[in-house]
Amino acid sequence: MQEASEEAFRHVPGRMSRRTSRLALALTLPGILVVLAVVLLPLIATFWISLKNIELRDLSPPRAQVSDRLRGELNVSGDQATYRITVRIPANEGLVYSNFGFISQWPQDLNILKLDNRCSLIENRLHCEFGDINLGERYSERLELLVTARDDFDANRLAEHKPEVRILGTVPNPMIIKPFTGENFSRAANTRNIWQILTTTFAYTFFSTAGAIIIGLFAALLLNQPFRGRSLFRGFLLFPYVAPVVAVAITWVALLNPTSGSLNELLVQMGALERPYNFLGKSTQDFELMGLKMTFPVALTSVIVFEAWRYFPLAFIFILARMQSVPEDMYEAATMDGASPFQQFFALSMPMLIGIMSVLFLLRFIWTFNKFEDIFLLTGGGSGTQTLTIEVYRWFSLENFGASSAVAVIIFAILCIFAIIFFRLAPRQEGL
């Protein structure tokens, strides 16, 4: 009996643990579902649209327009005229407008002498039905009704008449009924300079990310040393990151302007340049180095420098915070052992910083790979700076929403592959 009681007591914690787990799951499940909906629904929608031949106009259903006009003059009772009703529906290939029709308020000053066989007048409401309409081409229909003025005709009241029109029928959602296809990915892959776009994207992303982290590392090393006004300098270095991107981009465009830019004027006055140089408008510059002819990407390098300058404060903040968590005793002991500052940096600081720098590289790589506004504001994607995000915008501006989504899916796939490779190769620190 005692053994049975002990056995039951041992099973109590297990049951309590399971109940606690179920309760915790029940409490957190709504939050989990909301997060999944916020994250997954737009992603699923992008994948869905990328497999459909969807244009921008397909995002809103075709809207029918009904207009009326009185042809002829009606002055007194008994006068006759033609009441013209025009129906227009824009084309949308593959769609059928089912049971299309409309109900319009009829002017109380007019009697109908001849009515179209598709229409009926019931209690001063004109009801017209046109059946199913194939929207492969633009649909246009004109109804001409012979009317006469009533006994209580009022020309002013007729002129002020603005009928309320209610459209009847249904149009299926093109994003649902259109068949799945791989044409969008084929269009994206067959873009004339797709390999150049991919090369530019990776070069822009890698060098911008590496440059921002390197500059942030040097800034953190400098401002980790005690000196007067250190807090002021730390706050000042955050300006590129906290300033609006439109403001700083316009400032850089003005600074690098070949006709009125301050940088060009300064370089010409110093004798570094013979004439002003178009840093953001010139694609490449040929030069010789040790007898070898080489090509330098001018505009792309300018954009990379801007990107590194704008986002190095983020790396600076994280690296400085990690540096300040390293015990000073380690550096004091290394100094007593005769270690130089470079030896202390590579033997003590770098092992502590490699984890946070890896996380920064991953995050900055993903963010920079998806960057659009910086390049667009500086060069508009021209002069050899066209990236995949600019390609997304280009397809969108052509109103090809399916191809635009296909390029977005390609970007997502590339970043997923990069993240998997990164997590396999990155140092196992800082939660990686």
TALIN-V402210 format. One record per backbone hydrogen bond with DSSP energy under -0.5 kcal/mol. NH is the residue of the N-H (numbers start at 1). CO is the residue of the C=O. If there is no record, write none. Layout:
nh/co
NH/CO
NH/CO
//
This chain:
nh/co
5/1
6/2
7/3
8/4
9/5
10/6
11/7
12/8
12/9
13/9
14/10
15/11
16/12
17/13
18/14
19/15
20/16
21/17
22/18
23/19
24/20
25/21
26/22
27/23
28/24
29/25
30/26
32/28
33/29
34/30
35/31
36/32
37/33
38/34
39/35
40/36
41/36
41/37
43/39
44/40
45/41
46/42
47/43
48/44
49/45
50/46
51/47
51/48
52/49
53/179
54/52
56/399
58/55
59/56
60/57
64/62
65/88
67/86
69/84
71/69
71/82
72/70
75/73
78/149
79/76
81/147
82/71
83/81
83/145
84/69
84/82
85/143
86/67
87/141
88/65
89/139
92/135
95/92
97/133
98/96
98/170
100/97
100/131
101/168
102/128
103/166
104/126
105/164
106/124
110/107
111/148
113/111
113/146
114/146
119/116
120/127
122/120
122/125
125/122
126/104
127/120
127/125
128/102
128/126
129/118
130/100
131/100
133/97
135/95
135/133
137/134
139/89
141/87
143/85
145/83
145/143
146/114
147/81
147/145
148/111
149/79
150/109
153/150
158/154
159/155
160/156
161/158
165/163
166/103
167/165
168/101
170/98
172/96
176/173
177/173
178/174
181/51
186/182
187/183
188/184
189/185
190/186
191/188
194/191
197/193
198/194
199/195
200/196
201/197
202/198
203/199
204/200
205/201
206/202
207/203
208/204
209/205
210/206
211/207
212/208
213/209
214/210
215/211
216/212
217/213
218/214
219/215
220/216
221/217
222/218
223/219
224/220
225/222
230/227
233/229
234/230
235/231
236/232
237/233
238/235
239/236
241/238
242/238
243/239
248/244
249/245
250/246
251/247
252/248
253/249
254/250
255/251
256/252
257/254
261/257
263/255
264/255
265/261
266/262
267/263
268/264
269/265
270/266
271/267
271/268
272/267
273/267
279/256
279/277
282/278
283/281
285/296
287/294
289/292
292/289
294/287
296/285
298/283
298/296
299/282
301/297
302/298
303/299
304/300
305/301
306/302
307/303
308/304
309/305
310/306
311/307
312/308
314/311
315/311
316/312
317/313
318/314
319/315
320/316
321/317
322/318
323/319
324/320
325/321
325/322
326/323
330/327
331/327
332/328
333/329
334/330
335/331
336/332
337/333
338/335
339/334
344/340
345/341
346/342
347/343
348/344
349/344
350/345
352/348
352/349
353/349
354/350
357/353
358/354
359/355
360/356
361/357
362/358
363/359
364/360
365/361
366/362
367/363
368/364
369/365
370/366
371/368
376/372
377/373
378/374
379/375
380/375
381/375
382/379
385/382
391/387
392/388
393/389
394/390
395/391
396/392
397/393
398/394
399/396
400/395
401/399
402/54
404/400
405/401
406/402
407/403
408/404
409/405
410/406
411/407
412/408
413/409
414/410
415/411
416/412
417/413
418/414
419/415
420/416
421/417
422/418
423/419
424/420
425/421
426/422
429/427
432/429
//
